[in-house]
Amino acid sequence: MTSELGKASQARRRLEKVCERLARPSIQRLDSSAADVQAAVECLEQLEGRLLAGDRPAGWPQLVAEVRSIEREVQRAQALLEAAGQFYAGWAKLAGAGGDTGVANYTSSGKPGGLCPINRGELVLHG
């Protein structure tokens, strides 16, 4: 495997790890993905430098295929990030709905609301 192909493969694998994390997004998963994204960018920068410095390396068709795979992983990561953003924006909207009552008995300012009395043996629905 040429060093160029190795760098491209390394970048793709890093992006695949990021996409796996983004499939179940959380703040912790987003934070832990930053290092993999940075490593992928560094691999691609090194690859770009080598390609701009000379002719086509040995294994050019494999390198082209790997770069196309990287492009797909970048598009997948972008779609997953957009979906996570839309999910959390929708969640924030729902959490902010309800005026002063809020969600889970919290006010719109984030403070706990008053306690609701519970009568044993009865079903009480609020809302």
Beta strands, then each sheet from edge to edge (+ up, - down):
end
